Amino acid sequence: MDIDYRIAIVFAPVAIAAGWAAFNIGAAALRQIQGFLNKEA
């Protein structure tokens, strides 16, 4: 069975960009949630 690597080549940059965006947004979201929780206490 031959694997078509063109699909991986096309989607790899999209997946990397999505992961990077999720990493950056996730860090900012965690800081915001922690700030909100600290304000409540």
Gaussian input, Z-matrix of N, CA and C with variables (Angstrom, degrees):
# hf/3-21g

backbone

0 1
 N
 C     1     B1
 C     2     B2     1     A1
 N     3     B3     2     A2     1     D1
 C     4     B4     3     A3     2     D2
 C     5     B5     4     A4     3     D3
 N     6     B6     5     A5     4     D4
 C     7     B7     6     A6     5     D5
 C     8     B8     7     A7     6     D6
 N     9     B9     8     A8     7     D7
 C    10    B10     9     A9     8     D8
 C    11    B11    10    A10     9     D9
 N    12    B12    11    A11    10    D10
 C    13    B13    12    A12    11    D11
 C    14    B14    13    A13    12    D12
 N    15    B15    14    A14    13    D13
 C    16    B16    15    A15    14    D14
 C    17    B17    16    A16    15    D15
 N    18    B18    17    A17    16    D16
 C    19    B19    18    A18    17    D17
 C    20    B20    19    A19    18    D18
 N    21    B21    20    A20    19    D19
 C    22    B22    21    A21    20    D20
 C    23    B23    22    A22    21    D21
 N    24    B24    23    A23    22    D22
 C    25    B25    24    A24    23    D23
 C    26    B26    25    A25    24    D24
 N    27    B27    26    A26    25    D25
 C    28    B28    27    A27    26    D26
 C    29    B29    28    A28    27    D27
 N    30    B30    29    A29    28    D28
 C    31    B31    30    A30    29    D29
 C    32    B32    31    A31    30    D30
 N    33    B33    32    A32    31    D31
 C    34    B34    33    A33    32    D32
 C    35    B35    34    A34    33    D33
 N    36    B36    35    A35    34    D34
 C    37    B37    36    A36    35    D35
 C    38    B38    37    A37    36    D36
 N    39    B39    38    A38    37    D37
 C    40    B40    39    A39    38    D38
 C    41    B41    40    A40    39    D39
 N    42    B42    41    A41    40    D40
 C    43    B43    42    A42    41    D41
 C    44    B44    43    A43    42    D42
 N    45    B45    44    A44    43    D43
 C    46    B46    45    A45    44    D44
 C    47    B47    46    A46    45    D45
 N    48    B48    47    A47    46    D46
 C    49    B49    48    A48    47    D47
 C    50    B50    49    A49    48    D48
 N    51    B51    50    A50    49    D49
 C    52    B52    51    A51    50    D50
 C    53    B53    52    A52    51    D51
 N    54    B54    53    A53    52    D52
 C    55    B55    54    A54    53    D53
 C    56    B56    55    A55    54    D54
 N    57    B57    56    A56    55    D55
 C    58    B58    57    A57    56    D56
 C    59    B59    58    A58    57    D57
 N    60    B60    59    A59    58    D58
 C    61    B61    60    A60    59    D59
 C    62    B62    61    A61    60    D60
 N    63    B63    62    A62    61    D61
 C    64    B64    63    A63    62    D62
 C    65    B65    64    A64    63    D63
 N    66    B66    65    A65    64    D64
 C    67    B67    66    A66    65    D65
 C    68    B68    67    A67    66    D66
 N    69    B69    68    A68    67    D67
 C    70    B70    69    A69    68    D68
 C    71    B71    70    A70    69    D69
 N    72    B72    71    A71    70    D70
 C    73    B73    72    A72    71    D71
 C    74    B74    73    A73    72    D72
 N    75    B75    74    A74    73    D73
 C    76    B76    75    A75    74    D74
 C    77    B77    76    A76    75    D75
 N    78    B78    77    A77    76    D76
 C    79    B79    78    A78    77    D77
 C    80    B80    79    A79    78    D78
 N    81    B81    80    A80    79    D79
 C    82    B82    81    A81    80    D80
 C    83    B83    82    A82    81    D81
 N    84    B84    83    A83    82    D82
 C    85    B85    84    A84    83    D83
 C    86    B86    85    A85    84    D84
 N    87    B87    86    A86    85    D85
 C    88    B88    87    A87    86    D86
 C    89    B89    88    A88    87    D87
 N    90    B90    89    A89    88    D88
 C    91    B91    90    A90    89    D89
 C    92    B92    91    A91    90    D90
 N    93    B93    92    A92    91    D91
 C    94    B94    93    A93    92    D92
 C    95    B95    94    A94    93    D93
 N    96    B96    95    A95    94    D94
 C    97    B97    96    A96    95    D95
 C    98    B98    97    A97    96    D96
 N    99    B99    98    A98    97    D97
 C   100   B100    99    A99    98    D98
 C   101   B101   100   A100    99    D99
 N   102   B102   101   A101   100   D100
 C   103   B103   102   A102   101   D101
 C   104   B104   103   A103   102   D102
 N   105   B105   104   A104   103   D103
 C   106   B106   105   A105   104   D104
 C   107   B107   106   A106   105   D105
 N   108   B108   107   A107   106   D106
 C   109   B109   108   A108   107   D107
 C   110   B110   109   A109   108   D108
 N   111   B111   110   A110   109   D109
 C   112   B112   111   A111   110   D110
 C   113   B113   112   A112   111   D111
 N   114   B114   113   A113   112   D112
 C   115   B115   114   A114   113   D113
 C   116   B116   115   A115   114   D114
 N   117   B117   116   A116   115   D115
 C   118   B118   117   A117   116   D116
 C   119   B119   118   A118   117   D117
 N   120   B120   119   A119   118   D118
 C   121   B121   120   A120   119   D119
 C   122   B122   121   A121   120   D120

   B1=1.4607
   B2=1.5330
   B3=1.3029
   B4=1.4625
   B5=1.5221
   B6=1.3163
   B7=1.4569
   B8=1.5274
   B9=1.3344
   B10=1.4586
   B11=1.5290
   B12=1.3173
   B13=1.4578
   B14=1.5260
   B15=1.3264
   B16=1.4628
   B17=1.5218
   B18=1.3207
   B19=1.4652
   B20=1.5291
   B21=1.3189
   B22=1.4630
   B23=1.5253
   B24=1.3341
   B25=1.4607
   B26=1.5219
   B27=1.3241
   B28=1.4662
   B29=1.5228
   B30=1.3273
   B31=1.4559
   B32=1.5217
   B33=1.3122
   B34=1.4661
   B35=1.5271
   B36=1.3395
   B37=1.4672
   B38=1.5292
   B39=1.3260
   B40=1.4645
   B41=1.5269
   B42=1.3286
   B43=1.4595
   B44=1.5305
   B45=1.3310
   B46=1.4633
   B47=1.5253
   B48=1.3219
   B49=1.4668
   B50=1.5221
   B51=1.3153
   B52=1.4648
   B53=1.5252
   B54=1.3136
   B55=1.4628
   B56=1.5129
   B57=1.3230
   B58=1.4631
   B59=1.5243
   B60=1.3291
   B61=1.4636
   B62=1.5246
   B63=1.3125
   B64=1.4630
   B65=1.5241
   B66=1.3266
   B67=1.4636
   B68=1.5271
   B69=1.3367
   B70=1.4606
   B71=1.5207
   B72=1.3095
   B73=1.4626
   B74=1.5233
   B75=1.3349
   B76=1.4620
   B77=1.5202
   B78=1.3287
   B79=1.4668
   B80=1.5217
   B81=1.3210
   B82=1.4612
   B83=1.5245
   B84=1.3197
   B85=1.4599
   B86=1.5210
   B87=1.3229
   B88=1.4643
   B89=1.5236
   B90=1.3445
   B91=1.4594
   B92=1.5261
   B93=1.3111
   B94=1.4543
   B95=1.5277
   B96=1.3204
   B97=1.4639
   B98=1.5194
   B99=1.3340
   B100=1.4607
   B101=1.5215
   B102=1.3207
   B103=1.4584
   B104=1.5188
   B105=1.3341
   B106=1.4559
   B107=1.5185
   B108=1.3326
   B109=1.4601
   B110=1.5211
   B111=1.3268
   B112=1.4670
   B113=1.5209
   B114=1.3326
   B115=1.4636
   B116=1.5169
   B117=1.3142
   B118=1.4611
   B119=1.5241
   B120=1.3211
   B121=1.4707
   B122=1.5163
   A1=108.92
   A2=115.52
   A3=120.75
   A4=110.26
   A5=116.76
   A6=121.57
   A7=108.47
   A8=116.14
   A9=121.15
   A10=108.56
   A11=115.79
   A12=120.61
   A13=113.16
   A14=116.76
   A15=119.10
   A16=111.46
   A17=116.15
   A18=120.11
   A19=109.31
   A20=116.86
   A21=120.59
   A22=111.03
   A23=116.48
   A24=119.87
   A25=110.50
   A26=117.10
   A27=120.92
   A28=110.94
   A29=117.17
   A30=119.79
   A31=114.09
   A32=119.17
   A33=120.79
   A34=112.33
   A35=120.51
   A36=118.73
   A37=112.82
   A38=116.70
   A39=120.16
   A40=110.00
   A41=116.30
   A42=120.42
   A43=110.99
   A44=116.77
   A45=120.12
   A46=110.15
   A47=116.95
   A48=120.60
   A49=111.16
   A50=117.39
   A51=120.81
   A52=110.95
   A53=116.63
   A54=119.71
   A55=112.36
   A56=116.41
   A57=120.92
   A58=110.76
   A59=116.39
   A60=120.54
   A61=110.49
   A62=117.47
   A63=120.87
   A64=110.65
   A65=117.09
   A66=121.19
   A67=110.55
   A68=116.92
   A69=120.39
   A70=112.12
   A71=117.39
   A72=120.92
   A73=109.78
   A74=116.60
   A75=120.26
   A76=111.77
   A77=117.23
   A78=120.31
   A79=110.41
   A80=117.49
   A81=120.59
   A82=110.77
   A83=116.67
   A84=120.45
   A85=110.77
   A86=117.80
   A87=120.04
   A88=110.99
   A89=117.32
   A90=119.95
   A91=111.07
   A92=116.88
   A93=120.54
   A94=110.52
   A95=117.48
   A96=120.98
   A97=110.45
   A98=117.25
   A99=120.12
   A100=110.91
   A101=117.62
   A102=121.03
   A103=111.41
   A104=116.63
   A105=120.68
   A106=110.62
   A107=116.82
   A108=120.01
   A109=111.54
   A110=117.61
   A111=120.38
   A112=111.44
   A113=117.13
   A114=120.77
   A115=111.11
   A116=116.74
   A117=121.52
   A118=111.54
   A119=117.97
   A120=121.36
   A121=112.56
   D1=122.40
   D2=-179.17
   D3=-91.67
   D4=129.76
   D5=178.39
   D6=-90.42
   D7=133.31
   D8=178.66
   D9=-88.58
   D10=107.11
   D11=-176.07
   D12=-79.26
   D13=-9.38
   D14=179.82
   D15=-62.57
   D16=-34.93
   D17=179.21
   D18=-63.86
   D19=-43.99
   D20=178.87
   D21=-64.49
   D22=-38.89
   D23=-179.74
   D24=-65.78
   D25=-36.51
   D26=179.88
   D27=-72.47
   D28=-43.03
   D29=-173.03
   D30=-89.42
   D31=-14.67
   D32=-179.25
   D33=-60.25
   D34=-48.88
   D35=178.69
   D36=-62.57
   D37=-35.54
   D38=178.17
   D39=-65.73
   D40=-43.28
   D41=179.97
   D42=-66.23
   D43=-40.03
   D44=178.39
   D45=-64.19
   D46=-44.30
   D47=179.45
   D48=-63.60
   D49=-41.75
   D50=178.95
   D51=-64.79
   D52=-40.91
   D53=177.81
   D54=-65.12
   D55=-41.38
   D56=179.02
   D57=-64.89
   D58=-43.13
   D59=178.26
   D60=-63.45
   D61=-44.08
   D62=179.25
   D63=-63.43
   D64=-38.49
   D65=178.32
   D66=-62.81
   D67=-47.55
   D68=-178.56
   D69=-69.04
   D70=-44.14
   D71=179.84
   D72=-67.57
   D73=-37.73
   D74=179.38
   D75=-63.12
   D76=-40.86
   D77=178.92
   D78=-65.04
   D79=-43.42
   D80=178.85
   D81=-65.76
   D82=-39.11
   D83=179.28
   D84=-65.15
   D85=-40.51
   D86=178.62
   D87=-63.79
   D88=-42.17
   D89=177.22
   D90=-61.29
   D91=-41.19
   D92=-179.36
   D93=-66.39
   D94=-42.48
   D95=179.00
   D96=-64.89
   D97=-42.33
   D98=178.86
   D99=-63.70
   D100=-40.97
   D101=177.41
   D102=-63.07
   D103=-40.54
   D104=178.29
   D105=-64.47
   D106=-44.34
   D107=-179.34
   D108=-67.23
   D109=-35.76
   D110=178.91
   D111=-70.19
   D112=-31.53
   D113=177.67
   D114=-69.23
   D115=-34.72
   D116=-178.36
   D117=-68.47
   D118=-31.73
   D119=-174.22
   D120=-74.19

